[in-house]
Amino acid sequence: MTKDNSTPMLAKDYDTGINKTVPFYNEFYNQTLDVITQCGFSNIEWLDLGCGTGTLEQIALQRLQSVKFTALDPSEQMLEQARIKLEGKPIEYICSSSTSINFVNRFDVVTAIQSNHYLQKSERKVVTEKVFNSLKQGGIYISFENVVPEDDDIKKSELLRWGKYQQRNGKTIEEARLHNARCGVEYFPLTVSEHIKLLKDTGFQKCHVFWLSYMQMGIYGIK
């Protein structure tokens, strides 16, 4: 299979395949919207990094008023799926890596849902600093990412448990094994403590882990 994005799925198959792969994936969007609603923003300027097929934008535009999206993804095929899904919506699309953004004090919200774990640690540091610069004072950065346990034995156990989830949801034993073998090879998850330290070292005033399940977490930082 010729890949057209960073995930192991083709862009056109992503919406179906991701729910067989990541536990509670759709809930990530609900939780993200819940946090943003709690912030009480009005006339939201929102940058979505690694927007994929535009599902977050679709849900947000249904639930929130006065939202202006900038949707960024390095895959033109992913953006094409987003354009189809969001046809007629006033969204600015940018085909680029998150490492290339250079906004200053523009956004109330920046999100990165299951995207930054494809970056090396040095790249992730660059992106976090660029996100910080792009946010207005009081703005929020919300990220859902794969995470890795600090203990190697727990890591092995959790990868096996994640594999069983995938099998229960339609993947073969070999498909689940191959997917989990990508950990540390094709994507590079941090530990929970590394995530928190990165945000604090960048300058975020307040940080909070608001979701943790299997090997995924939701975390936010407020500038």
Helices and strands as residue ranges (DSSP letters): G 11-13, H 14-21, H 25-39, E 44-49, H 55-63, E 67-73, H 76-85, E 91-95, G 98-100, E 107-113, G 116-118, H 121-134, E 135-146, H 152-168, H 173-180, H 192-202, E 206-213, E 216-222
